[in-house]
Amino acid sequence: MNLGATLIKSRRSVRSFTDVPVNDEIIHEALECARLAPTAMNLQPWLFGAIRDKVLLKQLADLTDHGRFIENATVCFAVFGEKEAKYYLEDGCAATENIIICLQGFGLGTCWVAGDKKEYAEPVRKLLNVPEKYTLVSLIAGGFPKEISMPKKKHLDEVSFTDTWNEEDQ
């Protein structure tokens, strides 16, 4: 198995973090990986933030509907896309996944918190003082995991097909 497949297959959502800080090098690498994500027409319609301030982490957690654990993360990445870019959501999701996989390689746990079309997208943008031309795509809580759960995943044959889908194969 190659390194990329190993990282992807070992990744799980983590919502419980230790207090060990995430160093600047790791944050820089995660942002670099976000910047290098694939993007439609190479527009790169994004802006990335790394939030470590405990007060801001608490405020972010309080704004979300399913991200209360952000308060206990040691870092939270925010991915924004330019509202006017046709594929800002796809591009921002590619960047989000790059951040997650990069952090997995450093032994950090993460949890993707939805942002696009959420009621808190605009309040998050304002809280972080992001220019109005951007909208929130995602928040990624991160840190060294206290625990990792292994939820059951569907088998490959339940969610895939070759060439065309055939109901009899299911």
C-alpha positions in Angstrom: 0.0 0.0 0.0 1.3 3.5 -0.8 1.7 6.3 1.7 -1.3 8.3 0.4 -3.6 5.3 0.7 -2.3 4.5 4.2 -3.0 8.1 5.4 -6.5 8.1 3.9 -7.4 4.6 5.2 -6.2 5.5 8.7 -8.1 8.8 9.0 -11.1 9.0 11.3 -13.0 12.0 12.6 -11.7 13.1 16.0 -13.7 15.3 18.4 -11.6 15.0 21.5 -8.1 16.6 21.7 -5.2 16.8 24.1 -3.8 20.2 25.2 -0.6 19.6 23.3 -0.2 22.7 21.0 0.2 22.3 17.2 3.5 23.8 16.2 3.9 26.5 13.5 5.7 24.1 11.1 2.6 21.8 11.0 0.2 24.7 10.6 2.4 26.1 7.8 2.5 22.7 6.0 -1.3 22.3 6.3 -1.8 25.7 4.8 0.7 24.9 2.0 -1.2 21.7 1.2 -4.5 23.7 1.1 -2.9 26.2 -1.3 -1.8 23.4 -3.6 -5.2 21.7 -3.9 -6.7 21.2 -7.3 -8.9 24.1 -8.4 -11.1 24.6 -11.5 -9.4 26.7 -14.1 -6.6 27.3 -11.6 -8.6 30.2 -10.2 -7.6 29.5 -6.6 -10.7 31.3 -5.2 -9.9 30.8 -1.6 -8.6 32.1 1.7 -7.4 30.0 4.6 -7.1 30.8 8.2 -5.6 28.9 11.2 -7.2 29.9 14.5 -5.4 29.0 17.8 -6.6 31.8 20.1 -8.7 30.1 22.8 -11.3 32.9 22.9 -11.8 32.7 19.1 -12.0 28.9 19.2 -14.8 29.2 21.9 -16.6 31.8 19.8 -16.4 29.6 16.7 -17.7 26.6 18.6 -20.6 28.6 20.0 -21.6 29.8 16.5 -21.8 26.3 15.0 -24.7 23.8 15.3 -22.5 20.6 15.3 -19.0 21.9 16.1 -19.0 22.4 19.8 -15.8 20.4 20.1 -14.0 23.2 18.2 -13.6 24.9 21.6 -11.3 22.1 22.8 -9.2 21.8 19.6 -5.7 23.3 19.6 -6.2 24.7 16.1 -9.2 25.2 13.8 -8.6 25.8 10.1 -11.2 27.9 8.2 -11.6 27.6 4.5 -13.3 30.3 2.6 -14.2 30.6 -1.1 -14.9 33.6 -3.3 -18.7 33.7 -3.6 -18.6 34.7 -7.3 -16.4 31.8 -8.4 -18.5 29.1 -10.1 -16.7 26.2 -8.4 -15.7 27.7 -5.0 -17.4 24.9 -3.1 -15.6 22.1 -5.0 -12.3 24.0 -4.8 -12.7 24.7 -1.1 -13.6 21.0 -0.4 -10.5 19.9 -2.2 -8.4 22.2 -0.1 -10.2 21.0 3.1 -9.4 17.4 2.3 -5.8 18.4 1.7 -5.6 20.0 5.1 -7.1 16.9 6.7 -4.7 14.4 5.0 -1.7 16.6 5.7 -2.6 16.8 9.4 -3.2 13.0 9.5 0.4 12.6 8.3 1.6 14.5 11.3 -0.4 12.3 13.7 -3.1 14.9 14.3 -6.8 14.2 14.4 -9.4 16.4 12.7 -13.1 16.8 12.2 -14.6 18.6 9.2 -17.4 20.9 10.2 -19.7 22.1 7.4 -19.8 25.8 6.6 -21.3 26.3 3.2 -25.0 27.3 3.3 -25.0 27.1 7.1 -26.7 29.9 9.1 -23.4 30.6 10.9 -21.3 31.1 7.7 -21.7 34.8 7.7 -21.2 35.3 11.5 -18.0 33.2 11.2 -16.8 35.3 8.3 -17.4 38.5 10.4 -15.8 37.1 13.5 -12.6 36.3 11.6 -12.7 39.7 9.8 -12.7 38.0 6.4 -13.5 40.2 3.4 -17.1 40.1 2.3 -16.4 38.6 -1.1 -15.7 35.3 0.6 -18.1 32.7 2.2 -17.3 29.9 4.6 -16.8 26.5 3.0 -15.6 24.5 6.1 -14.1 24.6 9.5 -11.5 21.9 10.4 -11.0 21.3 14.1 -7.6 19.8 14.8 -5.2 18.6 17.4 -3.5 15.6 18.9 -6.3 13.1 19.6 -7.3 12.0 23.1 -9.1 9.0 21.5 -10.0 7.7 18.1 -13.1 5.7 17.4 -13.4 3.4 14.5 -17.0 3.6 13.2 -18.1 0.8 10.8 -17.8 1.7 7.2 -19.8 0.2 4.3 -18.0 -2.5 2.3 -16.6 -1.4 -1.1 -19.0 -3.6 -3.0 -21.9 -1.8 -1.4 -20.9 1.6 -2.7 -19.1 1.0 -6.0 -19.5 -0.4 -9.5 -17.3 -0.9 -12.6 -18.4 0.6 -15.9 -22.2 0.6 -15.2 -24.3 -0.1 -12.1 -26.3 -3.3 -12.1 -28.9 -3.8 -9.4 -28.3 -7.6 -9.4 -24.8 -7.0 -8.3 -26.0 -5.3 -5.1 
